[in-house]
């Protein structure tokens, strides 16, 4: 059930977990330019609360950023706290 998907339409994108056409968890971003995105929101459904799904979304975003050589800025409080706690993912920060 941890099949995180990614989509980007225009200047907006997200990493998400969907089940039965319902988004159960989502981390959204906006694209500032070709090489920079701003993670602005993370939301996890009550069914998945406390199971580490927010971090799973962030890990998918970090992996994608590394693969695409995209830098990340953060306005989302959850993502910001994760970057503060874990130096191993800070290489993608702008």
C-alpha atoms as an extended CHARMM CRD file, in Angstrom:
* protein
*
        94  EXT
         1         1  UNK       CA              0.0000000000        0.0000000000        0.0000000000  PROA      1               0.0000000000
         2         2  UNK       CA              3.0050000000        2.3240000000       -0.0430000000  PROA      2               0.0000000000
         3         3  UNK       CA              2.9310000000        2.8580000000       -3.7980000000  PROA      3               0.0000000000
         4         4  UNK       CA              3.6190000000        6.5870000000       -3.8460000000  PROA      4               0.0000000000
         5         5  UNK       CA              2.7710000000        8.2560000000       -7.1340000000  PROA      5               0.0000000000
         6         6  UNK       CA              3.9480000000       11.5920000000       -8.5270000000  PROA      6               0.0000000000
         7         7  UNK       CA              2.2210000000       14.0110000000      -10.8460000000  PROA      7               0.0000000000
         8         8  UNK       CA              2.9860000000       17.4880000000      -12.0800000000  PROA      8               0.0000000000
         9         9  UNK       CA              0.5480000000       19.6440000000      -14.0160000000  PROA      9               0.0000000000
        10        10  UNK       CA              1.6530000000       23.1150000000      -14.9840000000  PROA      10              0.0000000000
        11        11  UNK       CA              3.4770000000       24.6700000000      -12.0410000000  PROA      11              0.0000000000
        12        12  UNK       CA              1.8780000000       22.4130000000       -9.4020000000  PROA      12              0.0000000000
        13        13  UNK       CA              2.8520000000       18.9040000000       -8.4070000000  PROA      13              0.0000000000
        14        14  UNK       CA              2.2980000000       16.2850000000       -5.7450000000  PROA      14              0.0000000000
        15        15  UNK       CA              3.4480000000       13.0070000000       -4.3210000000  PROA      15              0.0000000000
        16        16  UNK       CA              0.4920000000       10.9680000000       -3.1760000000  PROA      16              0.0000000000
        17        17  UNK       CA             -1.0010000000        7.6680000000       -2.1110000000  PROA      17              0.0000000000
        18        18  UNK       CA             -4.3560000000        6.8560000000       -3.6510000000  PROA      18              0.0000000000
        19        19  UNK       CA             -6.6950000000        3.9830000000       -2.9300000000  PROA      19              0.0000000000
        20        20  UNK       CA            -10.0490000000        3.4190000000       -4.6570000000  PROA      20              0.0000000000
        21        21  UNK       CA             -9.6510000000        6.8050000000       -6.3980000000  PROA      21              0.0000000000
        22        22  UNK       CA             -9.3330000000        8.5890000000       -3.0370000000  PROA      22              0.0000000000
        23        23  UNK       CA             -6.1590000000       10.3770000000       -1.9880000000  PROA      23              0.0000000000
        24        24  UNK       CA             -5.1980000000        9.1430000000        1.4480000000  PROA      24              0.0000000000
        25        25  UNK       CA             -1.9570000000       11.1020000000        1.6950000000  PROA      25              0.0000000000
        26        26  UNK       CA             -0.4630000000       13.9460000000       -0.3120000000  PROA      26              0.0000000000
        27        27  UNK       CA              2.5310000000       16.2760000000       -0.3240000000  PROA      27              0.0000000000
        28        28  UNK       CA              2.1550000000       19.2150000000       -2.7050000000  PROA      28              0.0000000000
        29        29  UNK       CA              4.6380000000       21.5970000000       -4.2610000000  PROA      29              0.0000000000
        30        30  UNK       CA              4.8000000000       24.4940000000       -6.6600000000  PROA      30              0.0000000000
        31        31  UNK       CA              7.5250000000       24.8970000000       -9.2310000000  PROA      31              0.0000000000
        32        32  UNK       CA              9.5070000000       28.1280000000       -8.8920000000  PROA      32              0.0000000000
        33        33  UNK       CA             11.5960000000       27.4260000000      -12.0010000000  PROA      33              0.0000000000
        34        34  UNK       CA             12.9840000000       24.4940000000      -13.9890000000  PROA      34              0.0000000000
        35        35  UNK       CA             15.3710000000       23.4870000000      -11.1910000000  PROA      35              0.0000000000
        36        36  UNK       CA             13.4980000000       24.5200000000       -8.0060000000  PROA      36              0.0000000000
        37        37  UNK       CA             10.2880000000       23.4250000000       -6.2860000000  PROA      37              0.0000000000
        38        38  UNK       CA              8.6710000000       24.6280000000       -3.0700000000  PROA      38              0.0000000000
        39        39  UNK       CA              7.0480000000       21.9640000000       -0.8780000000  PROA      39              0.0000000000
        40        40  UNK       CA              4.0540000000       23.7570000000        0.5980000000  PROA      40              0.0000000000
        41        41  UNK       CA              1.6970000000       21.2280000000        2.1920000000  PROA      41              0.0000000000
        42        42  UNK       CA              1.4720000000       17.6890000000        3.5450000000  PROA      42              0.0000000000
        43        43  UNK       CA             -1.7840000000       16.0020000000        4.4490000000  PROA      43              0.0000000000
        44        44  UNK       CA             -2.4020000000       12.4470000000        5.6520000000  PROA      44              0.0000000000
        45        45  UNK       CA             -5.8480000000       10.9160000000        6.1940000000  PROA      45              0.0000000000
        46        46  UNK       CA             -6.9640000000        9.8470000000        9.6470000000  PROA      46              0.0000000000
        47        47  UNK       CA             -6.8010000000        6.2060000000        8.5270000000  PROA      47              0.0000000000
        48        48  UNK       CA             -3.0390000000        6.5150000000        7.9910000000  PROA      48              0.0000000000
        49        49  UNK       CA             -2.1800000000        8.9470000000       10.7900000000  PROA      49              0.0000000000
        50        50  UNK       CA              0.7840000000        7.9300000000       12.9200000000  PROA      50              0.0000000000
        51        51  UNK       CA              2.0940000000        5.3680000000       10.4220000000  PROA      51              0.0000000000
        52        52  UNK       CA              4.9540000000        7.4310000000        8.9890000000  PROA      52              0.0000000000
        53        53  UNK       CA              3.1730000000        8.2070000000        5.7320000000  PROA      53              0.0000000000
        54        54  UNK       CA              4.1980000000       11.8700000000        5.7710000000  PROA      54              0.0000000000
        55        55  UNK       CA              7.8430000000       10.8420000000        5.9380000000  PROA      55              0.0000000000
        56        56  UNK       CA              7.2670000000        8.2690000000        3.1770000000  PROA      56              0.0000000000
        57        57  UNK       CA              5.9450000000       11.0770000000        0.9620000000  PROA      57              0.0000000000
        58        58  UNK       CA              8.9310000000       13.2580000000        1.8040000000  PROA      58              0.0000000000
        59        59  UNK       CA             11.3590000000       10.4160000000        1.0650000000  PROA      59              0.0000000000
        60        60  UNK       CA              9.7300000000        9.9950000000       -2.3620000000  PROA      60              0.0000000000
        61        61  UNK       CA             10.0880000000       13.7380000000       -2.9960000000  PROA      61              0.0000000000
        62        62  UNK       CA             13.7540000000       13.6920000000       -1.9420000000  PROA      62              0.0000000000
        63        63  UNK       CA             14.4930000000       10.6870000000       -4.1610000000  PROA      63              0.0000000000
        64        64  UNK       CA             12.7760000000       12.4160000000       -7.1050000000  PROA      64              0.0000000000
        65        65  UNK       CA             14.6760000000       15.6580000000       -6.4420000000  PROA      65              0.0000000000
        66        66  UNK       CA             17.9870000000       13.7990000000       -6.4490000000  PROA      66              0.0000000000
        67        67  UNK       CA             17.1800000000       11.9220000000       -9.6550000000  PROA      67              0.0000000000
        68        68  UNK       CA             16.0280000000       15.0410000000      -11.4900000000  PROA      68              0.0000000000
        69        69  UNK       CA             18.6630000000       17.3670000000       -9.9830000000  PROA      69              0.0000000000
        70        70  UNK       CA             15.8840000000       19.5720000000       -8.6100000000  PROA      70              0.0000000000
        71        71  UNK       CA             16.4720000000       21.7290000000       -5.5450000000  PROA      71              0.0000000000
        72        72  UNK       CA             13.8170000000       22.0810000000       -2.8590000000  PROA      72              0.0000000000
        73        73  UNK       CA             12.6180000000       24.9270000000       -0.6650000000  PROA      73              0.0000000000
        74        74  UNK       CA             10.0880000000       24.2590000000        2.0910000000  PROA      74              0.0000000000
        75        75  UNK       CA              7.1690000000       26.2390000000        3.4950000000  PROA      75              0.0000000000
        76        76  UNK       CA              5.3450000000       23.1540000000        4.8390000000  PROA      76              0.0000000000
        77        77  UNK       CA              5.8140000000       22.8810000000        8.6190000000  PROA      77              0.0000000000
        78        78  UNK       CA              5.9370000000       19.0610000000        8.5500000000  PROA      78              0.0000000000
        79        79  UNK       CA              8.5580000000       18.8670000000        5.7960000000  PROA      79              0.0000000000
        80        80  UNK       CA             10.5700000000       21.6430000000        7.4260000000  PROA      80              0.0000000000
        81        81  UNK       CA             10.6430000000       19.7110000000       10.7190000000  PROA      81              0.0000000000
        82        82  UNK       CA             11.8080000000       16.5620000000        8.9150000000  PROA      82              0.0000000000
        83        83  UNK       CA             14.6570000000       18.4050000000        7.1910000000  PROA      83              0.0000000000
        84        84  UNK       CA             15.6440000000       19.9000000000       10.5560000000  PROA      84              0.0000000000
        85        85  UNK       CA             15.7670000000       16.4310000000       12.1700000000  PROA      85              0.0000000000
        86        86  UNK       CA             17.5330000000       14.5240000000        9.3950000000  PROA      86              0.0000000000
        87        87  UNK       CA             20.7790000000       15.8740000000        7.8730000000  PROA      87              0.0000000000
        88        88  UNK       CA             20.9070000000       12.9650000000        5.3950000000  PROA      88              0.0000000000
        89        89  UNK       CA             18.1930000000       14.5160000000        3.2280000000  PROA      89              0.0000000000
        90        90  UNK       CA             19.3760000000       18.1340000000        3.2800000000  PROA      90              0.0000000000
        91        91  UNK       CA             21.4320000000       17.7590000000        0.0990000000  PROA      91              0.0000000000
        92        92  UNK       CA             18.3240000000       18.6140000000       -1.9410000000  PROA      92              0.0000000000
        93        93  UNK       CA             17.6610000000       21.8980000000       -0.1230000000  PROA      93              0.0000000000
        94        94  UNK       CA             18.2160000000       25.1020000000       -2.0700000000  PROA      94              0.0000000000
